[in-house]
């Protein structure tokens, strides 16, 4: 049981003035909030009362942000923290609100309509009071008509809403790729939603599980949008899909700016925030799940010459804190794999392949590593390392969803079997890390098609990825055929490594649920 007698705020101020020779033009300031999803803490509240309670806390957080950081332009709250009550119940529907279309140019703060809940109006007023762009996620209801509405007169959506500095609704995005959201509907087609700001940036919107799919996220990026807002309640999974790991890989792969705000749920190790500048690097990330609310404030520079200092140092305090969380583990039984024997100053060159139907994925690994005998003798608990390759279908969410992945990876394993991979030793303090990877280079060829996308993927012991400024990600035309060669290389020695690889998706082979299933449960 988590207590909310007061709001605990951890503020991280990040200013880029250290880059004296890098002039920042048209920069803007953002605040990202990690908020604890809490409806089970207050079972006596109906969803409307819960929404009112959380909206007041949202407003208090915004007040604190603006009091300490007058120049903040945009505040982003995570997914599923304003109203989390299960839908399609009387208690649940009470806390859902109608959301106007942006073209109506409605300011809920000024509206007397009963279509809008009191907490929705409060947040509109808060955006105007503090002169900010405000991004929230809520449960939306909308009238339903037609043959697909026989079971109920309303549709329910997981919706992102953006208020401008006057409290006007300027964007509404209804999540398309829902995840284990009982009775949540989705649009018949993905919506490519953007909004413009007075500081010269146009943002695209997508939510949580959308990040795994082509539309709307990849389609927005390929349309020329380079700035994105990503509310999420992410359930992390080893070895390739933990929270900050996924956020950075998407930003780096698309060379896009991503503002990610994650909901906290310590039961699953959920939580995490990040300001990512694509292949230039990150302004800041925070990965540790918490049992209170906190926010991160950062300045987003606009100049393309921004280059943060490369660092692969692991935060041991955060790594120790992660001991208390049990994370999900991907089933690796269908991967091709090979355990590698890392000896002093040995260069490892391996090619590992896996076939799927008429296609074949071959991953080429080149690794230079050294082993410190003193560290190795310090403790018997140390990770082994496996090379892994996967080209084929995988499932998510208790086998509810299937999609096609194409993966090349070097991963840490808590034993000599593939079943030990993506598992962690229980006590970080008892782990020895004798292996230093002086260099890692992974390369693979993929067909040049818009139905595929590949991402650089990495993870250190403190559950942060390796900064893009410490790696090189190249995509080049293959001289021998029409494929694209993707290469992911380290630029500096790395220790305490959990994952390093290429995470790819073949969207054309995704298994899609039919419309009826999608509209009555999840998609």
C-alpha positions in Angstrom: 0.0 0.0 0.0 1.4 3.3 -1.0 0.6 6.5 0.9 -0.2 9.8 -0.8 -0.5 12.1 2.2 1.6 14.5 0.2 3.2 14.7 -3.2 6.9 13.9 -3.2 8.8 15.6 -5.9 12.3 14.9 -7.1 13.4 17.7 -9.4 16.3 17.2 -11.8 17.4 20.4 -13.4 19.3 20.1 -16.6 20.9 23.0 -18.3 23.1 22.8 -21.3 25.2 25.9 -20.7 28.3 23.8 -20.2 28.5 23.6 -24.0 30.1 27.0 -24.3 30.8 26.8 -28.0 27.4 25.4 -28.9 24.9 28.2 -29.4 21.4 27.0 -28.6 18.7 28.6 -30.8 15.0 28.1 -30.5 15.4 25.9 -27.4 12.4 25.0 -25.3 12.0 23.6 -21.8 10.0 20.5 -20.9 8.9 18.9 -17.7 8.2 15.1 -17.7 6.3 13.6 -14.8 6.5 10.1 -13.5 3.3 9.5 -11.6 2.2 6.5 -9.6 -0.9 4.7 -10.9 -3.0 4.4 -7.8 -6.6 3.4 -8.3 -6.2 0.2 -6.3 -4.9 2.3 -3.3 -8.3 4.1 -3.1 -10.9 1.4 -3.8 -13.6 3.4 -2.0 -13.4 6.2 -4.6 -15.4 6.0 -7.8 -13.5 6.9 -11.0 -14.8 10.5 -11.1 -13.6 11.2 -7.5 -10.3 9.5 -8.3 -10.0 11.7 -11.4 -10.7 14.8 -9.4 -8.2 13.8 -6.8 -5.4 13.1 -9.3 -6.2 16.2 -11.3 -5.6 18.3 -8.2 -2.3 16.6 -7.6 -1.4 17.2 -11.3 -2.2 20.9 -10.8 0.0 21.0 -7.6 2.8 19.4 -9.6 2.5 21.9 -12.4 2.4 24.8 -9.8 5.6 23.5 -8.3 7.2 23.1 -11.7 6.4 26.7 -12.8 7.4 28.2 -9.4 10.8 26.6 -9.7 11.2 26.8 -13.5 9.4 29.8 -14.9 10.5 29.0 -18.5 8.9 25.6 -18.8 6.9 25.5 -22.0 5.4 22.0 -22.0 4.5 19.5 -19.3 3.9 15.8 -20.1 2.1 13.4 -17.8 2.2 9.6 -18.3 -0.4 7.1 -19.5 -3.2 5.6 -17.2 -2.6 7.7 -14.1 -5.4 10.2 -14.1 -8.2 7.7 -14.1 -7.3 4.0 -14.0 -10.7 2.4 -13.0 -11.6 -0.6 -15.2 -14.1 0.5 -17.9 -17.6 -0.6 -18.8 -18.8 -0.4 -15.2 -20.9 2.3 -13.7 -18.1 3.4 -11.5 -15.7 3.4 -14.5 -17.9 5.3 -16.9 -18.4 8.1 -14.4 -14.8 9.1 -14.6 -14.7 9.1 -18.4 -15.1 12.4 -20.3 -16.0 13.5 -23.7 -13.1 15.1 -25.5 -13.8 17.8 -28.2 -12.3 17.6 -31.6 -9.5 20.2 -32.0 -11.2 21.8 -34.9 -14.0 22.9 -32.5 -11.5 25.1 -30.7 -13.1 24.5 -27.4 -11.6 25.6 -24.1 -13.1 23.3 -21.5 -12.2 25.7 -18.7 -14.8 28.1 -20.1 -17.4 25.5 -20.9 -20.6 24.9 -18.9 -21.2 21.6 -20.7 -21.8 18.5 -18.6 -20.1 16.5 -21.3 -16.7 17.4 -19.8 -15.8 16.2 -16.3 -14.8 18.6 -13.6 -11.2 17.3 -13.6 -10.9 17.8 -17.4 -12.0 21.4 -17.0 -9.6 21.9 -14.1 -6.6 20.7 -16.2 -7.7 23.1 -19.0 -7.8 25.9 -16.5 -4.4 24.8 -15.1 -2.8 25.0 -18.6 -4.1 28.5 -19.0 -3.2 29.6 -15.5 0.5 28.6 -15.9 0.7 29.4 -19.6 1.9 25.9 -20.7 1.3 23.3 -23.2 -0.1 20.4 -21.2 -0.2 16.7 -22.3 -2.4 14.3 -20.4 -3.7 10.8 -20.9 -7.3 9.8 -19.9 -10.2 7.6 -20.5 -12.5 9.1 -23.2 -16.1 8.2 -23.9 -17.8 9.0 -27.2 -21.2 8.4 -28.6 -21.5 5.3 -30.8 -23.9 4.7 -33.7 -24.2 2.0 -36.3 -24.0 -1.7 -36.5 -20.9 -2.0 -34.3 -22.6 -0.4 -31.4 -25.2 -3.0 -30.6 -23.7 -4.0 -27.3 -23.4 -0.5 -25.8 -24.2 3.1 -26.8 -20.7 4.4 -26.0 -17.2 3.9 -27.3 -14.3 4.0 -24.8 -10.8 5.1 -25.8 -7.3 5.5 -24.3 -6.7 9.1 -25.3 -3.9 11.6 -25.2 -5.1 15.2 -25.0 -3.0 18.4 -25.5 -4.1 21.8 -24.2 -2.4 24.9 -25.4 -1.3 27.9 -23.3 -4.9 29.1 -23.3 -6.4 25.8 -22.2 -7.8 25.0 -25.6 -7.8 21.4 -26.8 -5.4 21.4 -29.8 -4.8 17.6 -30.2 -6.6 14.4 -29.4 -5.0 11.0 -30.1 -6.8 7.8 -29.5 -4.4 4.9 -28.9 -4.5 2.4 -31.7 -2.3 -0.5 -30.4 -3.9 -1.1 -27.0 -2.4 -3.6 -24.6 -4.5 -5.8 -22.2 -7.1 -2.9 -21.9 -10.4 -4.7 -21.4 -13.3 -3.0 -23.2 -11.1 -0.3 -24.7 -11.9 0.5 -28.3 -9.6 1.8 -31.0 -10.1 3.7 -34.2 -10.7 1.7 -37.3 -7.5 3.1 -38.7 -4.5 4.6 -36.9 -4.7 8.3 -36.5 -1.6 10.4 -37.4 -2.0 13.2 -34.9 0.3 16.3 -34.7 0.1 19.7 -33.1 2.1 22.9 -33.5 3.6 25.2 -30.8 4.5 28.8 -30.6 8.1 27.9 -30.1 8.3 26.5 -33.6 8.1 22.8 -33.1 5.5 20.4 -34.4 5.0 17.3 -32.3 3.6 13.8 -33.1 1.7 11.8 -30.5 1.7 8.1 -29.8 1.2 6.0 -26.6 2.9 3.0 -25.0 2.5 -0.2 -27.1 2.3 1.9 -30.2 6.1 2.1 -30.1 6.3 -1.6 -31.2 4.3 -1.0 -34.4 4.6 0.8 -37.7 1.5 2.9 -37.4 1.1 5.5 -36.1 4.7 6.0 -34.7 6.9 5.0 -37.7 4.5 6.5 -40.2 4.6 9.8 -38.4 8.4 9.8 -38.4 8.6 8.9 -42.1 6.2 11.7 -42.9 8.8 14.2 -41.7 7.8 14.7 -38.1 11.0 14.8 -35.9 9.6 15.6 -32.4 7.4 13.2 -30.5 5.6 13.0 -27.2 5.2 9.5 -25.7 3.0 8.9 -22.6 3.4 5.3 -21.4 2.8 2.8 -18.7 5.5 0.3 -19.9 5.9 -3.2 -18.5 9.6 -3.9 -18.9 10.9 -7.1 -20.3 14.5 -8.5 -20.5 16.7 -8.6 -22.6 15.5 -6.1 -25.3 12.5 -4.3 -24.1 13.0 -2.6 -20.7 11.6 1.0 -20.4 14.5 3.4 -21.1 16.0 0.8 -23.5 12.9 0.9 -25.7 12.6 4.7 -25.6 16.2 5.3 -26.6 16.2 2.7 -29.4 13.2 4.2 -31.0 14.6 7.7 -30.8 18.0 6.7 -32.0 16.7 4.5 -34.8 14.4 7.2 -36.1 16.9 10.0 -35.3 14.1 11.8 -33.6 13.5 13.9 -30.5 11.4 11.9 -28.0 9.8 13.2 -24.8 8.8 10.1 -22.8 6.8 10.2 -19.6 6.3 6.9 -17.8 3.8 5.8 -15.2 5.3 4.2 -12.1 4.1 0.7 -11.1 6.7 -0.9 -8.8 5.0 -4.3 -9.0 6.4 -4.7 -12.5 9.4 -2.4 -12.3 7.5 0.1 -14.5 8.7 3.7 -14.6 11.1 5.9 -16.4 11.5 9.2 -18.2 13.6 10.5 -20.9 14.5 13.4 -23.2 16.1 11.9 -26.2 17.7 13.7 -29.1 17.9 10.8 -31.6 21.5 10.0 -32.7 22.9 13.1 -31.1 22.4 11.7 -27.6 20.2 12.3 -24.6 19.5 15.3 -22.5 18.5 13.1 -19.5 17.0 9.8 -18.5 15.7 8.5 -15.2 15.0 4.8 -15.0 14.2 3.8 -11.4 10.6 3.0 -10.5 9.4 4.9 -7.5 6.6 4.8 -5.0 6.1 8.6 -5.1 5.7 11.2 -7.9 8.6 13.1 -9.3 9.4 15.1 -12.4 12.4 15.9 -14.6 13.0 19.3 -16.1 15.3 19.8 -19.1 16.1 22.2 -21.8 15.9 20.8 -25.3 18.5 22.4 -27.6 17.8 23.0 -31.2 21.3 23.1 -32.7 22.5 20.1 -34.6 25.9 20.4 -33.1 24.8 19.4 -29.6 27.0 16.5 -28.5 26.8 15.3 -24.9 29.9 13.7 -23.3 30.2 10.0 -23.8 29.9 8.0 -20.6 29.3 4.3 -20.0 29.6 4.5 -16.2 27.0 2.5 -14.4 25.1 4.0 -11.5 25.6 1.3 -8.9 23.0 2.8 -6.5 20.3 2.5 -9.2 21.5 -1.0 -10.1 21.1 -2.0 -6.4 17.6 -0.5 -6.3 16.6 -2.6 -9.3 17.2 -5.8 -7.2 13.7 -5.4 -5.6 11.9 -5.6 -8.9 11.0 -8.8 -10.8 11.0 -8.1 -14.5 9.3 -10.1 -17.2 11.6 -12.3 -19.4 11.2 -13.0 -23.1 11.0 -16.7 -24.1 14.3 -17.2 -25.9 13.7 -20.9 -26.7 13.2 -20.2 -30.4 16.3 -18.2 -30.8 19.4 -19.5 -32.5 22.2 -19.1 -30.0 25.8 -19.7 -29.1 27.7 -19.3 -25.8 30.9 -17.5 -26.4 34.2 -18.2 -24.6 35.8 -14.9 -23.6 39.5 -15.2 -22.9 42.2 -12.6 -22.3 42.7 -10.3 -25.4 40.7 -12.7 -27.7 38.9 -11.4 -30.7 35.7 -13.3 -31.4 34.3 -13.4 -34.9 31.1 -15.3 -35.4 28.3 -15.5 -37.9 25.0 -16.9 -36.6 21.9 -17.4 -38.8 18.3 -18.4 -38.5 15.9 -19.1 -41.3 12.2 -18.2 -41.5 10.2 -19.5 -44.5 12.1 -18.3 -47.6 14.2 -15.8 -45.8 17.4 -16.1 -43.7 18.8 -13.7 -41.2 22.5 -13.9 -40.6 24.2 -11.7 -37.9 27.9 -11.1 -37.9 29.5 -10.5 -34.6 33.0 -9.1 -34.0 34.0 -8.7 -30.3 37.2 -7.9 -28.6 37.1 -8.5 -24.8 39.4 -8.9 -21.9 38.9 -10.6 -18.5 40.2 -9.4 -15.3 41.3 -12.4 -13.2 41.3 -10.5 -10.0 37.6 -9.6 -10.5 36.8 -13.1 -11.7 38.2 -14.6 -8.5 36.4 -12.1 -6.3 33.0 -13.8 -6.5 31.7 -16.9 -8.3 28.6 -15.1 -9.5 29.3 -13.7 -12.9 27.4 -13.5 -16.1 28.1 -15.6 -19.1 27.5 -14.2 -22.6 25.5 -15.6 -25.5 25.1 -14.6 -29.1 21.5 -14.8 -30.1 19.6 -14.5 -33.4 15.8 -14.5 -34.0 13.8 -14.2 -37.2 10.2 -15.0 -36.5 7.0 -14.5 -34.5 7.0 -13.7 -30.8 4.1 -13.1 -28.4 3.3 -10.4 -25.8 0.8 -10.0 -23.1 0.1 -13.7 -22.1 0.3 -14.6 -25.8 -2.5 -12.2 -26.7 -0.4 -10.4 -29.4 1.9 -11.7 -32.0 4.4 -9.9 -34.2 7.5 -10.6 -36.2 10.9 -9.7 -34.9 14.4 -9.8 -36.5 17.1 -9.6 -33.8 20.8 -9.9 -33.4 22.1 -9.8 -29.9 24.9 -10.2 -27.3 23.2 -10.9 -24.0 24.1 -11.7 -20.4 23.0 -15.0 -18.9 23.0 -16.1 -15.3 24.3 -19.6 -16.2 25.4 -21.8 -19.1 21.9 -22.5 -20.6 19.8 -20.3 -22.9 17.1 -20.7 -20.2 19.4 -18.7 -17.9 19.6 -15.8 -20.4 17.6 -12.6 -19.6 17.7 -13.6 -15.9 19.4 -11.5 -13.2 21.3 -12.6 -10.2 19.3 -11.6 -7.1 21.9 -9.4 -5.3 23.8 -6.8 -7.3 26.4 -6.5 -4.6 27.4 -10.2 -5.0 28.0 -10.0 -8.8 31.5 -9.8 -10.3 32.0 -8.1 -13.6 35.3 -9.4 -14.9 34.6 -8.9 -18.6 35.4 -5.6 -20.4 34.2 -5.4 -24.0 36.8 -3.3 -25.6 34.8 -3.2 -28.8 31.6 -4.8 -30.1 30.5 -4.7 -33.8 27.2 -6.3 -34.9 26.2 -6.2 -38.6 23.3 -7.7 -40.6 21.6 -7.3 -43.9 17.9 -6.6 -44.1 15.7 -6.0 -47.2 15.2 -2.4 -48.2 11.4 -2.1 -47.6 9.1 0.3 -45.7 7.6 -2.7 -44.0 10.8 -3.2 -42.0 12.6 -1.2 -39.4 15.7 -1.8 -37.3 16.9 -0.2 -34.1 20.1 -0.1 -32.1 19.5 -1.7 -28.7 21.6 -1.8 -25.5 21.3 -2.1 -21.8 23.7 -1.7 -18.9 23.4 -3.1 -15.3 21.6 0.0 -14.1 18.9 -0.4 -16.7 20.0 2.5 -18.8 21.2 2.0 -22.4 24.6 3.0 -23.7 24.4 6.7 -24.8 24.2 7.2 -28.6 27.3 9.4 -28.2 29.3 6.2 -27.3 28.2 4.1 -30.2 27.9 4.3 -34.0 24.8 3.3 -35.9 25.2 2.9 -39.6 22.7 2.0 -42.4 24.3 1.6 -45.8 23.3 0.1 -49.2 24.8 -3.3 -49.7 27.0 -3.3 -52.8 26.3 -6.9 -53.6 22.5 -6.7 -53.6 19.6 -4.4 -52.8 19.7 -5.0 -49.1 20.6 -2.5 -46.4 23.5 -3.3 -44.1 22.9 -2.2 -40.5 25.9 -1.9 -38.2 25.9 -1.2 -34.5 29.4 -0.6 -33.0 30.7 0.6 -29.6 33.2 3.5 -29.6 34.5 3.0 -26.1 35.2 0.0 -23.8 32.1 -1.2 -21.9 31.7 -3.2 -18.7 28.6 -4.3 -16.7 26.8 -5.1 -20.0 23.4 -6.9 -20.1 22.4 -6.4 -23.8 23.9 -5.2 -27.0 22.3 -5.7 -30.4 20.0 -4.9 -33.3 16.2 -5.1 -32.7 14.3 -5.3 -35.9 10.6 -5.5 -36.9 9.0 -7.0 -40.0 5.6 -5.2 -39.8 4.3 -7.0 -42.9 4.1 -10.3 -41.0 2.3 -9.0 -38.0 -0.8 -10.9 -36.9 -3.7 -8.5 -36.7 -6.8 -9.1 -34.7 -10.1 -8.6 -36.5 -12.1 -5.5 -35.8 -14.6 -7.1 -33.5 -12.0 -8.4 -31.2 -10.1 -5.2 -31.3 -13.2 -3.2 -30.3 -14.3 -5.4 -27.5 -11.1 -6.2 -25.8 -7.6 -5.2 -26.9 -5.6 -5.0 -30.1 
